[in-house]
Amino acid sequence: MVRVKACALNYLDIWERKGIPGVRFPFPHISGSDVAGIIESRGPGVDHVKSGEKTLVNPGLSCMACEYCFQGKDNLCRRYSVLGYFTDGGYAEFVKVPAVNALPYPEGFEFTEAAAIPLVFMTAWHMLVERCRLENGETVLVLGAGSGVGSAAIQIAKLFHARVIATASSEVKLEKAKALGADYVIDHSRQKIRDEVRKITDKRGADIVFEHVGAVTWEESMASLAHHGRLVTCGATTGYDVRVDLRYLFAKQITILGSYMGSKHELLMVLKLVREGLLRPVISDILPLAEAAQAQTLMENRRHFGKVVLAV
């Protein structure tokens, strides 16, 4: 284990804590998943990092002893969790994490920038590249471009020269989505997503729908797919109880894919691309740790574009 003096923490997107069937979160505990800071101390046998070094923490926790962990697919581990979910997380001055989760720091970035990288980019990469096998030139519909994972998805899709259609709820957010690389934007507060996608694609539909909103957008997401399209989802912020018309599913030969976080290898790949300037963290607000409640309110009221970061 290593003890990290946190310098910047990242607030996690509002997620399914409101209720997952069969899952009880052991509250109260400390939230916060992404941490960038300085190694304060290390446990016995830890020699790949030193006290005083800067580090970026991998938020994914696994047993490191099962078949999936040995295969490098640690996010499939049955004991897989995320820092701040079942364990104390980053809303603190000091954070204890397994030594293997202390990654080399991406030099050239402020702590506040580094803390906005791991979870959302690892998640979006796993969804698009590993699960969907995104190919050059495909059309990708990104729901919720103003979220951390949505802003990451736009950038990753553009790396593959995809045609990106992004949705958001305000003109300001839509302009920011365009600045990130979105080719087309849809204001889902006043436009019907499926109709706009049909117009943009000449009635063909999207090859991939990047879904993480849940019940509110599910039917629009399904209806926006092209024949043989793929819908990938990593979240259920607005609810998990959705309807699937099986006739529509098999007639259009659609694939629905679940996705959860990403592997350590995928995070290292993302960090390489960040260092090369091909991906960049998107930060909406930086607040002091003492204002964590205000940070959460910003998220819940959807006033942000990108990540909300807490500075220690």
Secondary structure as UniProt FT lines:
FT   STRAND          2..10
FT   HELIX           16..18
FT   TURN            21..22
FT   STRAND          34..42
FT   TURN            44..45
FT   TURN            51..52
FT   STRAND          54..57
FT   STRAND          60..61
FT   HELIX           67..70
FT   TURN            71..72
FT   HELIX           74..76
FT   TURN            78..79
FT   STRAND          81..82
FT   TURN            83..85
FT   STRAND          94..97
FT   HELIX           99..101
FT   STRAND          102..104
FT   TURN            107..108
FT   HELIX           111..114
FT   TURN            115..116
FT   HELIX           118..125
FT   HELIX           126..131
FT   TURN            136..137
FT   STRAND          139..142
FT   TURN            145..146
FT   HELIX           148..159
FT   TURN            160..161
FT   STRAND          163..168
FT   HELIX           171..180
FT   STRAND          184..187
FT   TURN            188..190
FT   HELIX           193..200
FT   TURN            201..203
FT   STRAND          206..211
FT   HELIX           215..223
FT   STRAND          225..233
FT   TURN            237..238
FT   HELIX           246..251
FT   TURN            252..253
FT   STRAND          255..258
FT   HELIX           264..275
FT   TURN            276..277
FT   STRAND          283..288
FT   HELIX           289..291
FT   HELIX           292..300
FT   TURN            301..302
FT   STRAND          307..311
//
